[in-house]
Amino acid sequence: MKNTGSALVSGLLFLASRSLAAQPAPIDRQALVERHKVVVTTTDSLNSLSVGNGKFAFTADMTGLQTFPLHYEKGLPLGTESEWGWHRFPNKEGYKFDASLRTYTLNGRPVPYAVQVKTPGNKEAVDYLRANPHRLQLGNLGFVILKKSGQPATVQDIKNIRQELNPWTGEIRSHFTVEGTAVDVVTVGHQTQDAVAAQVTSELLKTGRLKVALRFPFPTAGWADMATDYSHPEAHKSAIAEQKAGRALLTHQLDTTKYFVALGWGGAATLTQGRPHEFVLTPGRQGNSLEISALFTPRKPTAAPIFAVTRVNSQQQWLTFWRSGGAVDFSGTADTRAAELERRIVLSQYLTKVHNAGSQPPQETGLLLNSWYGRPHLEMHWWHAAHFALWGRPEILERSLTWYARPDVQAEARAIAQRQGYAGWRWQKMTDPWGAEGPSSVGAFLIWQQPHTIYFAEEAYRAHPNAATLKLYQERVNQTAEFIASYPFFEKEKGRYILGKGVIPAQERFKAEETFNPTFELVYWHWALETAQKWRARLGQPRNPQWDDVLAKLAQLPQANGVYMAAESAPDSYTNPEYKTDHPAVLGALGFMPATGQQDAATMRRTFDLVWTDWSWDKTWGWDFPLTSMTATRLGLPEKAVDALLMKVRTNTYLPNGHNYQEGRLPLYLPGNGGLLAAVALMCAGYDGCKEANPGIPKGWKVRWEGLQKMP
């Protein structure tokens, strides 16, 4: 008799083995990350390297510490910045925010905006309001290196440089020599405390020629603060508050701002004050090794975590980061572009984790140098943070969303809307940790930051589709939608709602008083209102009839000659050379945004082709290339999706350390890194309703990916 039971079991085992064999091997994430270690062998000031945790970052030069800040001021400066480190110069003249308000007559009614007024008296007030508060550079922790002659070593005296950043562990290993004697340094950043630690090995320690110094700079409160102003020693105070064996507590006070630095070290050493606001740690001459740590904090701490603890913490936390969320592997692809794209992907994940993963919207240059006085711009928050959810790390995105829940932030958003005669909350553009609005003749008229809050809430819901998420974000979604619905002006004679006048699009080349119906904003407005209606349905609420009225009567996307215009008020969208020197925001109408029923794919394809061939790409910004790539992906143009991300123009340069270079005063630009990650997620995982695997990856490429999420 035939043994059918055994045959059945054998068959099932065979099928199971076939099924297991068919499963692709998981990506070797450590190999993926570590093949993109950053190696530095020169004193190039653009090659500085950072360690940090998203709310605190420390940027080092080729010595592993911050030894030559003046040299690096020319490139990526040696910053030590945090979320809490802010300062405000005394308002001795009593400048009031109202001095920045100017009333415009828009659509037949007066509307006040906070702008950069140029009239005497008001200009000084606005300059103060824009520059205060400003983010602080907390200190420079670097070496004091003496040559045999007793003279300080210069950059030119640093030889045989070999520095390596391993993103897998978050460690910087630095090797160099001074007059033939080697110095080796391991630098790590604590992932839950605002601390940096280093291990130094060198015979120079025995001879007293290698010391460590912490210097406190004075804030310049400039547009881009490079943090090396030591020319005002009388204007601030610093001191050794406590000193015990192996540790000391320093204080630094600027006006009403005070913070502490807890220093810790291993072995015999003496801390003394050198020049004003400089504190020098001189090791004993018993050994060739020194471990030092520095904890920066706004409140009096106990002690800094020692090097060994900080190193283990860094290794463990970075291991957790890299083993979670998404990964993309292009190994085996013959196209040489794949290796460069993979490098940018890995290093962009590292940099956005170091600089963009805190509890506030970050500034565009992260925690390295101050751009726009160190203040965040909310329209850029999407480019900094939306990718975290797309890469399967929604908890990092949600960390920064807590800022929108602050009562003072919401009160300011409500006050802006009320002042201008709108409902709901109008989110700030240029702001600070407390939600104050910074006056700006451009930023005050931007509106495309408004729907971001709904987009973020939707990303959170897609990650956690439950009642708790709905409850957490319900009010923010509702109040944002109330503003979005109240903002459009109803043209009775045409029976439609328009956006503007009184708007500057994401393409910041148009006059606010004249501009209406920008294409990208019309789509984003529609998507946000429709998504807010979905939130009402999820909460068991009926659709809001006012929102539906706006949805039904919102102006059509403006087009002429078979392409979409930047705005209905700009018939010269493609003939005025000035308009082609900024963001090609029209592409965001399908790419950044999904199909909403407003767009025509053929018209968008013609628009894409025109922009691709006729734009001034050398005068754009870092996030414009991911924006273009996303449109190419949704249009079914994978070669163009890659070409856009790797376009060889200045503002799409990715330095050896992974930073997106723009220009001299913007040597790094994190929206480019975050945008690249969002674009790659779309290229691989696709979008809702997408039926094609890897829609943005060229045919013939070998791609494996894990943990990515679809875009809407």
Buried (B, 14 or more C-beta within 10 A) or exposed (E): EEEEEEEEEEEEEEEEEEEEEEEEEEBEBEEBBBEBBBEBBEBBBBBBBBBBBBBBBBBBBBBBBBBBBBBBBEBBBBBBBBBBBBBBBEEEEEBEBEBBBBEBEBBEEEBBBBBBBEEEEBBEBBBBBBBBBBBBBBBBBBBBBBEEEEEEBEBEBBEEBBBBBBBBBBBBBBBBBBBEBBBBBBBBBBBEBBBBBBBBBBEBBBEEBBBBBBBBBBBBBBBBBBBBBBEBBEEBBBEBEEBEEBBBBBBBEBEEBEBBBBBBBBBBBEBEEBEBBBBBBBBEEEBBBBBBBBBBBBEEBEBBBBBBBBBEBBBEBBBEBBEBBBBBBBBEBEBEBBBBBBBBBBBBBBBBBBBBBBBBBBBBBBBBBBBBBBBBBBBBBBBBBBBBBBBBBBBBBBBBBEBBEBEEBBEBBBBBBEBBEBBBBBBBBBBBBEBBBBBBBBBBBBBBBBBBBBBBBBBBBBBBEEEEBBEBBBEBBBBBBBBBBBBBBEBEEEEBBBBBBBBBBBBBBBEBBEBBBBBBBBBBBBBBBBBBBBBBEBEEEEBBEBBBEBBEBBBEBBBEEEBBBBBBBBBEBBEBEEBBBBBBBBBBBBBBBBBBEBBBEEBBBBBBBBBBEEBBBEBBBBBBBBBBBBBBBBBEBBEBBBBBBBBEEEBBBBBBBBBBBBEEEBBBBBBBBBBBBBBBBBBBBBBEEBEEEBBBBBEEBEBBBBBBBBBB
